[in-house]
Amino acid sequence: MVARSTPVAVSTAGLPSGTAFTKITTGDDHSCALAAAGTAYCWGWNFRGQLGNLSGADEPAPVAVVRGELPAGAVFTALTAGDTHTCGLTDAGVVYCWGGNRAGQLGDGTTGDRGTPAAVSLAGTRFTAVAAGGNHTCGLATGGVVYCWGENAAGQLGDGTTSIRLTPVAVAGIGSGFATIAAGFQDTCGLTTAGAAYCWGGNTFGQLGDGTSTNRLTATAVSMRNVPAGRFAAIQPTWTHTCALTADGKAYCWGLGQAWELGGGENYQETTPAPVVMPTGVTFAGLTLGYEHSCARSTTDVAYCWGRNDEGQLGMGLPWRPGKVADFPDPALPGPPDTTAPSGSFAVNLSSFWVGQRTTLTLSGVTDDVSGSAAIARVVAWGDGTTSTLSAAQVSIGKQYTKAGRFTITLTLSDAAGNKRTQSSVVTVTAPGAFRLDRTSVSHHQPFKITIAAVPAGTTRITMNWGDGYVSNLAGANQAVSHSYYHKNEGGLVPAGTVKPTAVFTNAAGSTVPIAVGALTVKKDSWNPKAAITKPSRPTQVSSWKTLRGTATDQGSGVHYVRVVAKRASGGKTFCYTAKKTWIRYRGSSDAAKCRVDVKATGGRWSLALKGLAKGKLTVTAVATDWSDRSGKVAGVSQQLTRS
């Protein structure tokens, strides 16, 4: 493929005899045209299905769009192209879209790409116009209501949010009354029936024309302070700037002007409409915008362009003000074929690293003898079944592998003529460490040990995630570490079942992905613990009860604690023993929590000293709780103490 600095005719070879195009639209790397019979044709890149012919292959000349969901007899009356998608409006007022759909820009309620036209989901609505932006689309319905769908990161849908929309939503701000709409990369504009301009979406460079650089989530009026006519007849936003025409053929532009695309004679920025320096005696009848250049058609059907010209996009003329495009030449034979592959190479900063660590691939010297930089495709195959495509502005890209192995990284450089150059390099990805568990099943609170070996030199930290919400930061060395499962970090008992701890290794190059250590089964505990109170041989003596004794057993995870409640009634008053080893007056259930003493059981036995015990009626209860948070039956004893 060869870049052109002056216009050339689009090939019609292979098209039906007599095919004549009436309208044309261009996307990021593809173009489409509407024939007089209402048939759509597209050409260019097709990696997302934007040509609508189901092949997925790039096409250097026009190919017919497959009908897809179009009903019999339906014809297109308008076409519009976004970055990687295309939409058409039929004579029935229905919008159909095809191509890239990662942000829902096709409006069919999904995010799946479409290789043929699919109807936009908005039953009962008749559209009169459609406009495709970068990754969003808008339609003008009868009654002047605008609906938008797709990407919304900058508010370009105008519904008051920044949420992606998979089906059309109405633009907020003025409701209805729009007569025309136009979409830019991340912004949208429309004109009302009175000629008032409204824009919404991205405004980093002032491209909305409201005097600010603040993104707008709903339709916002464009300032008319520098427009004597007070109204516009046409408007068109693009990536970073917007232009409009008045009814008397004067052009105004605003936004970023770093490549003179505003046409005012200076490299500058405007946040409200500024007049374009018009050629003497010329008035414009239409306009269209590119990335950093602008073009207009005069009332005498002469094309004028201004702005960036590094790829010959202006056709001719000075870069900063409207210049006449060279006369359209007759179709000519192509020049000599381009048979030389692009040049360029890459290097990775790490050729041996751990799973999850990032290696960075850096390009250098990417050039071609014919194709411009933007026309050179840069595709990296990582050797694990994934690929990445770099833009002309990218010189580096990072990659993380999620599994160990040897992977061959291959860079393919392709120019516009299809010539390719490849370079390959092998990287080795390893998973550090070796692990051994001393047991594979545990009860709650039962310790287990993981032995970590084969830790590589240079490891600075090992982060162990136990699978119960707890994390241990360990030294970067061979070691053994113990743990047990009881309550999760966020609360609640660790449930019975399989728990899979993982380890993350860190060194100077970064951290790994979590590496599986093994699996442990936390046993289900179906037994309730049992507690008993031992009654002394001289039960009526106070001294016999100064130390309570009993037993506690469990067949499952083991006894965690025994909860003991001791109360003494004397002289019409009741007292209870507390964990602070004191007796307090017991007046009812509100004091119950103060009267609980949790004691440990050792070797199946427990004891609790009752300091200050005196004569009276002693009542003792005990209940055991195990490490699985199961509690047994309450054991109790009551005894009148009459002797010291």
ZABAFI-231096 format. One record per residue (C-alpha): residue in one letter; x, y, z. Coordinates in nm, 4 decimals. Each point is the difference from the previous one (the first is absolute). Layout:
code|u|v|w
A|X|Y|Z
...
This chain:
code|u|v|w
M|0.0000|0.0000|0.0000
V|0.1277|0.3474|-0.0907
A|-0.0864|0.3256|0.1767
R|-0.1280|0.2759|-0.2326
S|0.0483|0.3755|0.0394
T|-0.2558|0.0816|-0.2717
P|-0.3434|-0.1582|-0.0635
V|-0.0268|-0.3302|-0.1889
A|-0.3142|-0.1729|-0.1244
V|-0.1468|-0.2872|0.2020
S|0.0057|-0.3217|-0.2011
T|-0.3361|-0.1252|-0.1270
A|0.1412|-0.3182|-0.1520
G|-0.2208|-0.2963|0.0800
L|-0.3043|0.2120|0.0847
P|-0.3283|-0.0344|-0.1942
S|0.0018|0.1966|-0.3242
G|-0.1253|0.3537|0.0433
T|0.0640|0.0165|0.3752
A|0.0159|0.3642|0.1048
F|0.0780|0.1168|0.3530
T|-0.2078|0.2807|0.1501
K|0.1432|0.0215|0.3535
I|0.3262|-0.0973|0.1695
T|0.1147|-0.0350|0.3621
T|0.3349|-0.0881|0.1579
G|0.0908|-0.1684|0.3273
D|0.3358|-0.0524|0.1698
D|0.1409|-0.2383|-0.2621
H|-0.2942|-0.0754|-0.2262
S|-0.2366|0.1824|-0.2374
C|-0.3535|-0.0626|-0.1221
A|-0.2120|0.1411|-0.2808
L|-0.3706|-0.0043|-0.0827
A|-0.1019|-0.0831|-0.3560
A|-0.2945|0.1665|-0.1703
A|-0.1970|-0.3256|0.0317
G|0.0302|0.0079|0.3806
T|0.2688|-0.2708|0.0203
A|0.2959|0.0487|0.2360
Y|0.3631|-0.0718|-0.0965
C|0.3051|0.0103|0.2300
W|0.3776|-0.0434|-0.0245
G|0.3114|0.0147|0.2224
W|0.0702|-0.1753|0.3308
N|-0.2462|-0.2715|0.1021
F|0.1401|-0.1510|0.3199
R|-0.3210|0.0759|0.1949
G|-0.2442|-0.0682|-0.2854
Q|-0.0442|0.3701|-0.0817
L|-0.0234|-0.0688|-0.3755
G|-0.3127|-0.2087|0.0582
N|0.0861|-0.2710|-0.2516
L|0.0553|-0.2894|0.2472
S|0.3529|-0.0722|-0.1271
G|0.2031|0.1660|0.2763
A|0.2706|0.0678|-0.2608
D|0.1232|0.3482|-0.0905
E|-0.1200|0.1251|-0.3385
P|0.1944|0.2491|-0.2222
A|-0.3078|0.0721|-0.2163
P|-0.3757|0.0324|0.0665
V|-0.1957|-0.3161|0.0929
A|-0.3745|-0.0235|0.0486
V|-0.1351|-0.0027|0.3566
V|-0.1953|-0.3208|0.0701
R|-0.3683|0.0651|0.0755
G|0.0105|-0.1746|0.3416
E|-0.3203|0.0851|0.1889
L|-0.1263|0.2421|-0.2678
P|-0.3512|-0.1022|-0.1074
A|-0.0712|-0.0654|-0.3662
G|-0.0349|0.3211|-0.2019
A|0.1665|0.2247|0.2612
V|0.2656|0.2399|-0.1326
F|0.2422|0.2318|0.1719
T|-0.0468|0.3763|-0.0250
A|0.3018|0.1011|0.2126
L|0.3276|-0.1502|0.1287
T|0.2369|0.1005|0.2809
A|0.3312|-0.1530|0.1131
G|0.1615|-0.0012|0.3453
D|0.3417|-0.1259|0.1045
T|-0.0741|-0.3690|-0.0576
H|-0.3732|-0.0065|-0.0669
T|-0.2437|0.1141|-0.2678
C|-0.3704|0.0874|0.0094
G|-0.2634|0.0592|-0.2630
L|-0.3489|0.1550|0.0001
T|-0.2670|-0.1669|-0.2123
D|-0.2934|0.1513|-0.1831
A|-0.2202|-0.1381|0.2803
G|0.1789|0.2105|0.2614
V|0.1769|-0.2974|0.1617
V|0.3710|0.0135|0.0910
Y|0.2191|-0.3058|-0.0665
C|0.3608|-0.0284|0.1207
W|0.2910|-0.2416|-0.0454
G|0.3676|-0.0377|0.0963
G|0.1681|0.0586|0.3372
N|-0.2298|-0.0080|0.3038
R|0.2226|-0.0160|0.3099
A|-0.1767|0.3053|0.1454
G|-0.3486|-0.0825|-0.1286
Q|0.0279|0.2494|-0.2883
L|-0.2157|-0.2217|-0.2253
G|-0.2973|0.0536|0.2320
D|-0.1259|-0.3586|-0.0220
G|0.0154|-0.0621|0.3762
T|0.3274|-0.1977|-0.0162
T|0.3769|0.0619|-0.0104
G|0.0697|-0.2587|-0.2688
D|0.1412|0.1080|-0.3381
R|-0.2291|-0.0387|-0.3006
G|0.1168|-0.0865|-0.3532
T|-0.3330|0.0984|-0.1606
P|-0.2627|0.2695|0.0700
A|-0.2002|-0.0432|0.3228
A|-0.2982|0.2154|0.0991
V|0.0389|0.2527|0.2828
S|-0.2283|-0.0892|0.2924
L|-0.2619|0.2767|0.0309
A|-0.3352|-0.1336|-0.1123
G|-0.2598|0.2475|-0.1246
T|0.2474|0.2832|-0.0652
R|0.0597|0.1406|-0.3480
F|0.3393|0.1569|-0.0574
T|0.0710|0.2757|-0.2508
A|0.3802|0.0182|0.0401
V|0.2856|-0.2011|0.1521
A|0.3561|0.0988|0.0988
A|0.2850|-0.2290|0.1122
G|0.2766|0.1237|0.2305
G|0.3130|-0.1756|0.1224
N|-0.1727|-0.2790|0.1900
H|-0.3489|0.1446|0.0339
T|-0.2948|0.0694|-0.2278
C|-0.2900|0.2467|0.0062
G|-0.3256|0.0153|-0.1912
L|-0.2466|0.2837|-0.0606
A|-0.3606|-0.1128|0.0346
T|-0.3153|0.1608|-0.1293
G|-0.1016|0.2838|0.2313
G|0.3605|0.1139|0.0385
V|0.0977|-0.2369|0.2832
V|0.3600|-0.1268|-0.0037
Y|0.0867|-0.3514|0.1224
C|0.3553|-0.1254|0.0575
W|0.1652|-0.3313|0.0902
G|0.3470|-0.1527|0.0485
E|0.3060|0.1327|0.1819
N|-0.0708|0.2774|0.2519
A|0.3243|0.0588|0.1922
A|-0.0048|0.3741|-0.0795
G|-0.3782|0.0406|0.0065
Q|-0.0328|-0.0149|-0.3805
L|-0.3423|-0.1671|0.0256
G|-0.1416|0.3059|0.1766
D|-0.2217|-0.1954|0.2403
G|0.1501|0.1587|0.3114
T|0.2263|-0.2971|0.0795
T|0.3303|-0.1546|-0.1077
S|-0.1433|-0.3522|-0.0231
I|0.0301|-0.2117|-0.3143
R|-0.3410|-0.0492|-0.1636
L|-0.0680|-0.3066|-0.2161
T|-0.3301|0.1380|-0.1321
P|-0.1113|0.3562|-0.0826
V|-0.0599|0.2543|0.2798
A|-0.1437|0.3484|-0.0454
V|0.2326|0.3005|0.0214
A|-0.0792|0.2235|0.2960
G|0.0266|0.3780|0.0092
I|-0.2568|0.1379|-0.2445
G|-0.2066|-0.3119|-0.0694
S|-0.1141|0.0562|-0.3596
G|0.0223|0.2526|-0.2800
F|0.3196|-0.1235|-0.1687
A|0.0207|0.0250|-0.3789
T|0.3464|-0.1519|-0.0608
I|0.2554|-0.2055|0.1924
A|0.3721|-0.0750|-0.0414
A|0.2381|-0.2175|0.2027
G|0.3700|0.0399|0.0770
F|0.2467|-0.2337|0.1663
Q|-0.1281|0.0531|0.3564
D|-0.2516|0.2797|-0.0503
T|-0.3258|0.0684|-0.1793
C|-0.1636|0.3156|-0.1349
G|-0.3377|0.0945|-0.1403
L|-0.1808|0.3001|-0.1456
T|-0.3543|0.0926|0.0926
T|-0.2618|0.1100|-0.2506
A|0.0894|0.3582|0.1031
G|0.3683|-0.0538|-0.0836
A|0.1181|-0.0083|0.3618
A|0.2985|-0.2315|0.0560
Y|0.0252|-0.2450|0.2910
C|0.2874|-0.2347|0.0772
W|0.0770|-0.2579|0.2714
G|0.2755|-0.2440|0.0956
G|0.3795|0.0458|0.0094
N|0.1173|0.3602|0.0354
T|0.3683|-0.0234|0.0926
F|0.0976|0.2462|-0.2723
G|-0.3129|0.2155|0.0014
Q|-0.1518|-0.1853|-0.2972
L|-0.3544|0.0373|0.1394
G|0.0244|0.3764|-0.0496
D|-0.1587|0.1020|0.3296
G|0.3010|0.2039|0.1156
T|0.1333|-0.2716|0.2332
S|0.2042|-0.3190|-0.0137
T|-0.2439|-0.1966|0.2202
N|-0.1628|-0.3175|-0.1293
R|-0.3786|0.0344|-0.0325
L|-0.2350|-0.2930|0.0669
T|-0.3098|0.1657|-0.1517
A|-0.0662|0.2253|-0.2989
T|0.1744|0.3355|0.0628
A|-0.0390|0.3172|-0.2083
V|0.2942|0.1097|-0.2179
S|0.0965|0.3629|0.0581
M|-0.1015|0.2315|-0.2881
R|0.1781|0.3129|0.1264
N|0.2357|0.0106|-0.3028
V|-0.2641|-0.1053|-0.2575
P|-0.1847|0.3082|-0.1328
A|-0.2601|-0.2148|-0.1736
G|-0.0890|-0.1554|0.3359
R|-0.0796|-0.3380|-0.1529
F|0.1634|-0.2833|-0.1958
A|-0.1174|-0.1975|-0.3017
A|0.2449|-0.2942|0.0393
I|0.2302|-0.1337|0.2707
Q|0.2621|-0.2768|0.0225
P|0.2096|-0.1129|0.3009
T|0.3045|-0.2278|-0.0279
W|0.2803|-0.1133|0.2343
T|0.1137|0.3277|0.1575
H|-0.1737|0.2784|-0.1909
T|-0.3389|0.0971|-0.1437
C|-0.1019|0.2151|-0.2979
A|-0.3310|0.1478|-0.1135
L|-0.1438|0.1961|-0.2923
T|-0.2418|0.2894|0.0013
A|-0.2760|0.0331|-0.2572
D|0.2052|0.2627|-0.1886
G|0.2905|-0.2454|-0.0466
K|0.2414|0.1200|0.2711
A|0.1980|-0.2605|0.1963
Y|0.0775|0.0021|0.3736
C|0.2213|-0.2447|0.1899
W|0.0919|-0.0589|0.3661
G|0.1945|-0.2429|0.2191
L|0.3649|-0.1025|-0.0386
G|0.1883|0.1748|-0.2797
Q|0.3529|-0.1352|0.0383
A|0.0149|-0.0910|-0.3722
W|-0.1837|0.3129|-0.1224
E|-0.3174|-0.2041|-0.0503
L|-0.2119|0.2910|0.1301
G|0.0914|0.2002|-0.3106
G|0.0535|0.3280|0.1815
G|0.3584|0.0518|-0.1092
E|0.1586|-0.0943|0.3319
N|0.0957|-0.3124|0.1939
Y|-0.2262|0.0450|0.3025
Q|-0.3046|-0.1205|0.1930
E|-0.3541|0.1414|0.0177
T|-0.2802|-0.0943|0.2400
T|-0.2687|0.1923|-0.1935
P|-0.0618|0.0286|-0.3777
A|0.2686|0.2032|-0.1824
P|-0.0241|0.1088|-0.3673
V|0.1991|-0.1879|-0.2640
V|0.2160|0.2199|-0.2281
M|-0.2025|-0.0420|-0.3204
P|0.1520|0.0268|-0.3501
T|-0.1055|0.3227|-0.1685
G|-0.3379|-0.0265|-0.1674
V|-0.0600|-0.3600|0.1199
T|-0.2977|-0.1260|0.1970
F|-0.0444|-0.3562|0.1231
A|-0.2949|-0.2338|-0.0495
G|0.1199|-0.3034|0.1998
L|0.2826|-0.1219|0.2223
T|0.1636|-0.3112|0.1399
L|0.2783|-0.0487|0.2552
G|0.2897|-0.2409|0.0484
Y|0.2310|-0.0672|0.2942
E|0.1926|0.3303|-0.0155
H|-0.1211|0.1482|-0.3265
S|-0.3192|0.1520|-0.1375
C|-0.1535|0.0114|-0.3477
A|-0.2915|0.1882|-0.1524
R|-0.1849|0.0076|-0.3340
S|-0.0646|0.3418|-0.1484
T|-0.3232|0.1121|-0.1626
T|0.1814|-0.0444|-0.3335
D|0.0848|-0.3644|0.0893
V|0.3703|0.0592|0.0674
A|0.1584|-0.1822|0.2937
Y|0.2124|0.1923|0.2517
C|0.2019|-0.1535|0.2859
W|0.2165|0.1243|0.2888
G|0.1939|-0.1418|0.2962
R|0.2508|-0.2862|0.0279
N|0.1546|-0.1059|-0.3301
D|0.2744|-0.2508|0.0914
E|-0.1755|-0.2808|-0.1925
G|-0.1203|0.2204|-0.2857
Q|-0.3485|0.0179|0.1499
L|-0.0599|0.3568|-0.1211
G|0.0481|-0.0737|-0.3697
M|0.2045|0.3239|-0.0277
G|0.0246|0.3480|0.1490
L|0.1419|0.1614|0.3130
P|-0.0552|-0.1961|0.3190
W|-0.1853|0.2556|0.2072
R|-0.2682|0.1553|-0.2204
P|-0.2379|-0.1295|-0.2681
G|0.1840|-0.0960|-0.3179
K|-0.1515|-0.1329|-0.3225
V|0.0336|-0.3759|-0.0416
A|0.1756|-0.1065|-0.3226
D|-0.2334|-0.0680|-0.2916
F|-0.1226|-0.3594|-0.0064
P|0.2190|-0.1850|-0.2520
D|-0.1257|-0.2576|-0.2419
P|0.0512|-0.3574|0.1223
A|0.3547|-0.1006|-0.0782
L|0.1964|-0.3198|0.0028
P|0.1526|-0.0757|0.3378
G|0.3674|0.0617|0.0569
P|0.2570|-0.2762|0.0395
P|-0.0993|-0.2607|0.2614
D|0.1353|0.0251|0.3533
T|0.1920|-0.3229|0.0701
T|0.2183|0.1102|0.2919
A|-0.0984|-0.1052|0.3512
P|0.0095|0.2526|0.2845
S|0.3067|0.0158|0.2198
G|0.0007|-0.0050|0.3791
S|0.0846|-0.2162|0.2978
F|-0.0905|-0.0595|0.3624
A|0.1607|-0.0890|0.3308
V|-0.1408|-0.1220|0.3312
N|0.1341|0.1223|0.3325
L|-0.0396|-0.3462|0.1597
S|0.0598|-0.3303|-0.1771
S|-0.0299|-0.2174|0.3114
F|-0.2550|0.0835|0.2669
W|-0.2798|-0.1361|0.2194
V|-0.3660|-0.0562|-0.0782
G|-0.1879|0.3255|0.0547
Q|0.3051|0.2238|-0.0358
R|-0.0076|0.2499|-0.2839
T|0.2452|0.0004|-0.2872
T|0.0034|0.3080|-0.2233
L|0.0453|-0.0190|-0.3772
T|0.1457|0.3151|-0.1581
L|-0.0045|0.0747|-0.3748
S|0.2728|0.1923|-0.1792
G|0.0665|0.1202|-0.3529
V|-0.3451|-0.0782|-0.1463
T|-0.0027|0.1544|-0.3486
D|-0.1002|-0.0817|-0.3582
D|0.1248|0.1305|-0.3328
V|-0.3531|0.0757|-0.1274
S|-0.2652|-0.0307|0.2711
G|-0.0295|0.2662|0.2671
S|0.0462|-0.0945|0.3638
A|-0.3744|-0.0184|0.0616
A|-0.0385|-0.2528|-0.2842
I|0.2433|-0.2510|0.1522
A|-0.1805|-0.2686|0.1998
R|0.1846|-0.1133|0.3137
V|-0.1261|-0.3337|0.1357
V|0.1617|-0.1913|0.2860
A|-0.0769|-0.3706|0.0496
W|0.0989|-0.0900|0.3559
G|0.0272|-0.3752|-0.0507
D|-0.2795|-0.0840|0.2456
G|-0.2836|0.0415|-0.2489
T|-0.0466|0.3737|0.0572
T|0.0964|0.2931|-0.2230
S|0.0293|0.3775|0.0354
T|-0.0191|0.2688|-0.2679
L|0.2018|0.3163|0.0600
S|-0.0983|0.3367|-0.1387
A|0.2447|0.2182|-0.1872
A|0.0399|0.2094|0.3160
Q|0.0913|-0.2999|0.2185
V|0.3633|-0.0964|0.0427
S|-0.0411|-0.2464|0.2864
I|-0.2493|-0.2430|0.1498
G|0.0017|-0.2178|0.3119
K|-0.0947|-0.3664|0.0333
Q|-0.0771|-0.2251|0.2986
Y|-0.0052|-0.3773|-0.0445
T|-0.2334|-0.1981|0.2247
K|0.1676|-0.3380|-0.0470
A|0.3554|-0.1306|-0.0076
G|0.1801|-0.1090|-0.3173
R|0.2171|0.1124|-0.2914
F|-0.1778|0.2426|-0.2304
T|0.1053|0.1327|-0.3402
I|-0.0856|0.3679|-0.0429
T|-0.0444|0.0962|-0.3659
L|-0.0283|0.3545|-0.1361
T|-0.1562|0.0400|-0.3464
L|0.0327|0.3323|-0.1799
S|-0.2277|0.0376|-0.3056
D|-0.0055|0.2972|-0.2352
A|-0.2923|0.1244|-0.2079
A|0.1042|-0.2233|-0.2924
G|-0.0114|-0.3118|0.2165
N|0.3771|-0.0465|0.0284
K|0.0924|-0.1564|0.3337
R|0.3052|-0.0193|0.2221
T|0.0128|-0.2278|0.3053
Q|0.2336|-0.0302|0.2971
S|-0.0171|-0.2546|0.2802
S|0.1460|-0.0360|0.3468
V|-0.0492|-0.2675|0.2670
V|-0.0809|0.0765|0.3635
T|-0.0006|-0.2444|0.2896
V|-0.2727|0.0272|0.2640
T|0.0341|-0.1987|0.3226
A|-0.2019|-0.0518|0.3184
P|0.2361|0.0325|0.2999
G|-0.0042|-0.2162|0.3114
A|-0.1022|-0.3525|0.0980
F|-0.2544|-0.0770|0.2721
R|-0.0727|-0.2922|0.2322
L|-0.2920|-0.0257|0.2444
D|0.0419|-0.2201|0.3075
R|-0.3672|-0.0998|-0.0182
T|-0.2867|0.0254|-0.2470
S|-0.2966|0.0162|0.2379
V|-0.0442|0.1909|0.3251
S|-0.2607|0.0741|0.2612
H|-0.0721|0.3564|0.1035
H|0.2901|0.1413|0.2027
Q|0.2235|-0.2967|-0.0863
P|0.3450|0.1316|-0.1024
F|0.1546|-0.1029|-0.3293
K|0.3387|0.0817|-0.1514
I|0.1067|0.1033|-0.3508
T|0.3657|-0.0450|-0.0909
I|0.1209|0.2415|-0.2689
A|0.3097|-0.1075|-0.1935
A|0.1819|0.0887|-0.3250
V|-0.0395|0.3734|0.0686
P|0.2102|0.1798|-0.2674
A|0.2821|0.2313|0.0989
G|-0.1076|0.3630|-0.0047
T|-0.3480|-0.0697|0.1353
T|-0.0824|0.2883|0.2324
R|-0.3392|-0.1099|0.1326
I|-0.2472|-0.2874|-0.0062
T|-0.3619|0.0957|0.0661
M|-0.2064|-0.2964|0.1159
N|-0.3771|0.0267|-0.0426
W|-0.1502|-0.2700|0.2182
G|-0.3413|0.0041|-0.1654
D|-0.1824|0.1119|0.3151
G|0.0580|0.3727|-0.0442
Y|0.3298|-0.0021|0.1893
V|0.3312|0.0820|-0.1673
S|0.3550|-0.0580|0.1253
N|0.2960|0.1982|-0.1307
L|0.3016|-0.2297|0.0155
A|0.3701|0.0391|-0.0658
G|0.1221|-0.0948|-0.3469
A|0.1693|-0.3238|0.1057
N|-0.0583|-0.3732|0.0473
Q|-0.2074|-0.0486|0.3130
A|-0.2875|-0.1784|0.1714
V|-0.3071|0.1891|0.1164
S|-0.3018|-0.1137|0.2033
H|-0.3642|0.1046|-0.0009
S|-0.3410|-0.1230|0.1120
Y|-0.3551|0.0705|-0.1136
Y|-0.2608|0.1374|0.2363
H|-0.1760|0.3277|-0.0700
K|0.0392|0.1888|-0.3282
N|0.1632|0.3427|0.0111
E|-0.3287|0.1657|-0.0916
G|-0.1863|-0.2029|0.2620
G|-0.1823|-0.3309|0.0144
L|0.1249|-0.3560|0.0232
V|0.2128|-0.1329|-0.2840
P|-0.2468|-0.2382|-0.1677
A|0.0710|-0.3686|-0.0325
G|0.1378|-0.0921|-0.3417
T|0.3055|0.0646|-0.2137
V|0.2276|0.2994|0.0637
K|0.2773|0.0825|-0.2471
P|0.2780|0.2245|0.1342
T|0.2155|0.1896|-0.2533
A|0.3384|0.1707|0.0060
V|0.1237|0.3112|-0.1801
F|0.3764|0.0371|-0.0476
T|0.1598|0.3423|-0.0391
N|0.3440|0.1044|-0.1248
A|0.1490|0.3079|-0.1650
A|-0.1999|-0.0682|-0.3192
G|-0.3367|-0.0022|0.1779
S|-0.2440|-0.2583|0.1296
T|-0.1400|-0.3257|-0.1321
V|-0.3631|-0.0886|-0.0428
P|-0.1313|-0.2066|0.2939
I|0.1632|-0.3453|-0.0179
A|-0.1953|-0.3021|0.1239
V|0.1578|-0.1465|0.3143
G|-0.2317|-0.3003|0.0373
A|-0.3415|-0.0817|0.1387
L|-0.1225|-0.0796|0.3501
T|-0.3337|-0.1434|0.1030
V|-0.1560|0.1583|0.3086
K|-0.1921|-0.2831|0.1627
K|-0.3680|0.0304|0.0808
D|-0.0658|-0.0244|0.3753
S|-0.3253|-0.1820|0.0773
W|0.0591|-0.0545|0.3769
N|-0.1123|0.2225|0.2843
P|0.2422|0.0369|0.2909
K|-0.0999|-0.1102|0.3497
A|0.0603|0.1750|0.3324
A|-0.0578|-0.1367|0.3523
I|0.0334|0.1447|0.3511
T|0.1681|-0.2094|0.2680
K|-0.1849|0.0137|0.3337
P|0.2365|-0.0093|0.3005
S|-0.0210|-0.2696|0.2723
R|-0.1087|0.2561|0.2627
P|-0.2480|0.1989|-0.2039
T|-0.1419|0.2151|0.2830
Q|0.3376|0.1525|0.0942
V|0.1063|0.3328|-0.1558
S|0.3627|-0.1131|-0.0121
S|-0.0913|-0.2946|-0.2241
W|-0.1241|0.2371|-0.2709
K|0.2740|0.2631|0.0081
T|0.1349|-0.1635|-0.3160
L|-0.2596|-0.1204|-0.2495
R|0.1085|-0.3069|-0.1940
G|-0.1384|-0.1944|-0.2887
T|0.0674|-0.1831|-0.3253
A|-0.0325|0.1016|-0.3682
T|0.0297|-0.2330|-0.2991
D|-0.0529|0.0180|-0.3767
Q|0.0389|-0.2569|-0.2792
G|0.0483|0.2617|-0.2745
S|0.2151|0.3112|-0.0095
G|0.0557|0.0084|0.3762
V|-0.1279|0.2127|0.2856
H|0.0706|0.3692|-0.0424
Y|-0.1322|0.1201|0.3368
V|-0.2543|-0.0727|0.2734
R|-0.2371|0.2824|0.0917
V|-0.0710|-0.0080|0.3724
V|-0.2706|0.1983|0.1837
A|0.0126|-0.0070|0.3819
K|-0.2737|0.1689|0.2099
R|-0.0451|0.0200|0.3781
A|-0.3299|0.0904|0.1693
S|-0.0011|0.1241|0.3601
G|-0.2260|0.2246|0.2077
G|-0.2410|0.0552|-0.2882
K|0.2787|0.1243|-0.2304
T|0.1746|-0.1741|-0.2898
F|0.3630|0.0474|-0.0942
C|0.2008|-0.1324|-0.2974
Y|0.3706|-0.0620|-0.0532
T|0.1743|0.2013|-0.2776
A|0.3093|-0.0395|-0.2143
K|0.1575|0.2700|0.2189
K|-0.0080|-0.2497|0.2902
T|-0.2561|0.1980|0.1946
W|-0.3612|-0.0521|0.1045
I|-0.2556|0.2556|-0.1177
R|-0.3673|0.0468|0.0759
Y|-0.2131|-0.1817|-0.2607
R|-0.3234|0.1841|-0.0748
G|-0.1180|-0.1755|-0.3172
S|0.0803|-0.0868|-0.3632
S|0.1655|0.3388|-0.0592
D|0.2867|-0.1218|0.2200
A|0.0303|-0.3388|-0.1730
A|0.2950|0.0921|-0.2219
K|0.2020|0.1092|0.3061
C|-0.0567|-0.3364|0.1688
R|0.1655|-0.2191|-0.2652
V|0.3495|-0.1331|0.0565
D|0.1679|-0.1889|-0.2873
V|0.2615|-0.2490|0.1170
K|0.2367|-0.2233|-0.1948
A|-0.0141|-0.3776|0.0197
T|0.3285|-0.1889|0.0305
G|0.0177|-0.3736|-0.0377
G|-0.3765|-0.0209|0.0045
R|-0.0307|0.1866|0.3342
W|-0.0810|0.3560|0.0983
S|0.0023|0.1979|0.3257
L|-0.0971|0.3447|0.1263
A|0.0957|0.1487|0.3383
L|-0.2909|0.1823|0.1699
K|0.1666|0.2621|0.2159
G|-0.2143|0.1401|0.2827
L|-0.2598|-0.2769|-0.0076
A|-0.2295|0.0091|0.3075
K|-0.2977|-0.1908|0.1384
G|-0.3231|-0.0048|-0.1919
K|-0.1532|-0.1833|-0.2897
L|0.2599|-0.0620|-0.2723
T|-0.1158|-0.0621|-0.3575
V|0.2550|-0.0895|-0.2718
T|-0.0523|-0.0614|-0.3736
A|0.2629|-0.0997|-0.2563
V|-0.0178|-0.0386|-0.3806
A|0.2864|-0.0979|-0.2302
T|0.0700|0.1553|-0.3438
D|0.2371|-0.1644|-0.2502
W|0.2279|0.1496|-0.2694
S|-0.2754|-0.0458|-0.2578
D|-0.2187|0.2376|0.2057
R|-0.2334|-0.2839|0.1001
S|-0.1348|0.0088|0.3562
G|-0.1224|-0.2950|0.2068
K|-0.2697|-0.0388|0.2591
V|0.0032|0.2068|0.3173
A|0.1162|-0.1843|0.3132
G|-0.1250|0.1300|0.3342
V|0.0207|-0.0502|0.3739
S|-0.1682|0.1717|0.2947
Q|0.1114|-0.0312|0.3623
Q|-0.0844|0.1662|0.3313
L|0.3248|0.0939|0.1812
T|-0.0552|-0.0110|0.3758
R|0.3464|-0.0547|0.1431
S|0.3267|0.1795|-0.0506
